[in-house]
Structures are given as C-alpha cells and as structure tokens.
Amino acid sequence: MKNKLSVVKIGGNVIEDENALDTFLTAFSKIEGLKILVHGGGKLATQLATKLGIESNMVDGRRITDAETVDVITMVYGGLANKKIVAQLQAKNINAIGLSGADGNSIQAHKRPVKEIDYGFVGDIEGVNPELISNLLSINLTPIFCALSHDGAGQLLNTNADTIASEIAIGMASTYETTLYYCFEKKGVLMDVADDNSVVKHINTATYQKLLSDNIIADGMLPKLHNCFHALNNTVSKVCLGDVTMLDKNTELFTTIKL
C-alpha cells in the first residue's frame, strides 16, 4: 500500500496577507503524512519591480518575463517569499526546505517558444525529479517549491505555479497515493461567482463539460481546471480546490475533482 502524499499549491493573494498566510501555514502544518508546498508570489514581485522602476508587462494575466523581470521574480519567489514561508513553517515544527526547480535539478523546463506573443524567460516544464523529492521526504524534510524552473544550461525560468504543482503531483504519483490541493481565496468552483457558498462539490469529466458549455467555468479558472484534469489523467488520485478550510478534515465545502 502506497504512503499518502499531499501536494498543496497556495495562491498569491494568501502570500501577501500576513494573517492569511499564517492561518494557511498552520493548516498546512497539521496535514497528516507527507506533504509538499508550491507557491508563487506574483503580486509581491510586481510591488518590488515598481520600487525598482521596472515596468511589469502582463498579457491576459500572464507576465512577460524579460531579463530584468526574471531577476526580480528570482529575488521574490526564490528569496523573500520562499524563505519567509520556510522560516514560519520551522516555527510550526515543520522541517521545511526551500527549493527552486534548479535545486537538485528538481524541475527542468525549456523556454516557451515564441508564437503570437514572446513571453520571454518563461518555462514550459519537461519533467520533475521524483527521486530527489522522494529522498527529501524520506528524511522528513518538507519541500517548499517556488515558481521557478531551469533549462539545464544556466537559465532560470518563470513557471506557472499551478503547473508546477500538477507536474510534481504527477511525478510522485507512481510512488505515493497523491492528492493535489489548489488552495486559493474562493471555497471552490462556484456556480455563481457572486455567491461564495455556491460551491460545486463534485466534478467529473461529464460535469466539467456541462459547466464549460453553460459558461459556468471561464477566465482564470479554465487553466486551473486544465491542470486538475491533466493531473488526474496521469494517475494522481484526486484533486481538490478551495480555501484554507479545505485542509481541515471536518470541512465539506470545497470542490473535489475525479475522472
């Protein structure tokens, strides 16, 4: 029987709110068994870029990552955000270790090809290193991954944190019974965006197609759900979406996705 593993991705709105972050990390620290955390930090990166006089360019919610910007996100994702999270988890008796995709060659990617838009130093993941991650878990370390991968030739790449979480979950699924959690400010997938309690509790392939055709799912939720089904189609056991209360075993108001 496989050991259970929880892969949790935390949204950027939580990271920039100190109280919300502390609440989340307390809940994360109480998850039983093996766990991995994945985070971004886009809003913090934008704030630092502004202070440094570097313009942040976004297209359809995606950051154009030029040479100056990749330096800023490395400072924020791999430095400020990652080490704050690691330090706060140590205070909660979780022996965390902060990682980028370059550390231990844990996440290798290639620079996204230029099509209609040149996204710059943005990475599309080629693969993760499950052996390294398993070794860390085996000595009771909790990996904390930021949203940076590398190309194997010395270049760090800005990489979508939802995708990193999905690919890590997939990479670990052959060894562990893996559940992927997307933790953000909403209680789950909502039937009505104006009603925070209108959570769709269960989604499978058929209900997903219906929600798409009824335009219930749109905009920023589309790529998130694409990552959810990508994970499920690659042997991840289940995927859950919701706010921090989802990590409490007694909470029922969140979305569970299965094939």
N, C-alpha and C positions, 0 to 999 in steps of 0.2 A: 504493500500500500504506500502510495506517494505521500510525502510530507506536504502540508499545505503552505502556500506562499501567497501573500497579498502584495500586489503592485499598486501603489496609490499615486495618482497624479494630482497635484494641488494647483488650483487656479491662481492667476496673478493677482486678482482682487484680494485674495486672502493674504498673500505675502506682504502687501504694502500696508495692511492694517495690523498693528502690533497685537491688539487684543484678539482679533480673529485668528491670527497666526498662532498665538499661544493656545487658544481653545482647540485649534486643529491639531497642533503637535501633542497636546495632552491626549486627545482621542487617538491619534496615530500611535502614541507610545503604549496604549492599552490594547492594541490589536494583538491577539494571541498568535504565537508562532512566528515564522519567518516573514520579513517584510522588507520592501524596497520603496523608497520615495523618489518621485520625479517632480521637478519644479522648473518653472520659467523665471520670469521677473521683468517682463516687457515694460511695464509702467515705470518701474524703478530705473530701467535703462534709459527710457525717454527723458525722465527727470534729470539724470546725470548728463545726458547728451546736451540738454538745454543749458545746464550750468556751464558746460564746456564750450558752448557756442556751436555745437554740431547739430545740424538740422536732421530731424527724423522723418524719413520718407516712407509712407505706408501706401500700399495699393491693395484695395479690397481686404483691409485688415491685416495684410502681411507686410512685414518690414523689409524694405530694400536695405541690404547689408553691404555697404561699401567698406573700404579698408579702415576708415576711422570708426565706423559703427561696430565692426567686429571687435575692435579693441575695447570699446565701451561695454558691449554685452559680455565680453570675457571678464572685465572688471566686476560687472554686476552679477552675472549668472554664476561664474566660477569662483568669484570672490565674495563680495558683500552678502548676497542673498544666500549662497550655499553655506558659507561659514557661520552666518547667524543661525541658520536652521540647525546645523551640526552642533553648535555650542548649546543651543536651547534644548536639543534632544539629550545631550550629555547631562544637563541639569535634571532631566526626567529619567535618568538611569537607562538611557538607550545608548549603547556604544556605537555611535554613528560614524561613518567615514564619507567625506565629501568627494565626489568624482565628476570629472568631465568625461566625454567619450574618448579623449586621448589617454586618460589614465588607465594603465594596464591594457591599452588597445581595446577598451571595453565597447566602444561604438564607432565603427568605421563607416564612412559615407563618401559620396562624391559630390562635387559642386554641381548644383542644379543646372542642367543645360538651358541655354538662352532660347526662348521661343518668342512669344509676343512681348514678354517682359524679362529684363535682366534683373534677377533678384540679388545678384552679387554673391557674397560668400555665404550662401545658404546650402545646407547639406540635405541630400536625399540618402537615406540610410541603406547601406549594403548588407550589414549584419551586425549582430552583437556577439559578445564573447561570453557565452554561458558558463564556460569552465571557470573563468576568473571570478564571475559573480557567485557561482556556487562555492568556490573556495572561501570567499569573504563570508558568505552566510554560514559556512561550516565552522568558522572560528568566532561565531556570534557577533559579527560586525553587521550593521545595518547600512547598506549602501544608499547614499543620497545623491542622485544624479541631477545635474543641471542640464539646461537645454543646449549643450554644445557637443558636437561630434568632431571628428577629424578625418583628413583624407589620406593618411598614411604617408604623406610627403611633406609634413610640417605645417599644414594649414588647418587652423580651427575653423569650424563651420557652424553658423547659427542654424539650429534644427528644431523643428516644431516639437514641443514637449509632449503633446498628446501622442504624436507618432512615436517618440522615444519610449513612452510608457507602453504603448501597444507592442512595439518590437521587442522590448525587454520581456514582457509577459509571454510573447510567442517563443522567444529564445529559451525561456525557463520551463515551458510547459511540458517538455518531454521528461523532465526530471521531477517536477513538482506539480501538485494539483493547484493550478494557478488561477486566482481571481484578480481581475483588473478593476480598480475603482477610479472613476473620474470624479473628483471632489471639487465642486465649484459653488457659486453663491445661490443657485436655484436648488429646489428639492428634488429635481429630476427632469425628465422630459414632460413638458406641460401641454395639456390640451388647449389651454387658454393662457397666453403669456401675461394677461392682466390678473390672473388668479394663481397665486403661488402654490395653492393646495390642489390644483387640478392635475395632479401627477398621474401619468400613465405608468402603472406599477409594473406591468409585464409587456415586453415587446419581443416578438419573434420575427422571422423573415416575412411572414404574411402580414402581420400587423404593421410592420415597418413600411411595406409597400403601400398599404392603405393610408398610413399617416403621411407619406410622401404625396400620394395622389390627391389627398384632401388639403394639401399645403399646411398641415399642422407643423411639420418639420421644415425649417428653412434657415437660411443665413448661417450663423456661426455654429448651429447645432449639426448641420449637414456633415462637415468634415469630421466632427467628433464621432458621430454615429458611423461614418465610414470606417474609422479606426476601430470602433467597437466590433463591427461585423468582420473586419479583416482579422482581428484577434481570434474571434470565435471560429472562423473558418480555418484557423491554424492552431487548433487544439487547446486554446485557452478555455478553461472550464465555464466561466461566466464573467459577465461584465456588469458593473453597477454604476449608475450615475446619480448624484445627489449632493446635498450639502454635508457639512461635517457630522450631522446627527446620523447619517448613513453608517458611520463606522461603529456606532453603538448597536450591539446585537438586539436590543429591545426596540429599535426603531423600525417601523414598517413603511414609512412614507419616503420611498425612493424608487428609482426605476431599475429593474433587473432585466438584462437582455440575454436571451439564449437563442440558439438556432431553431 
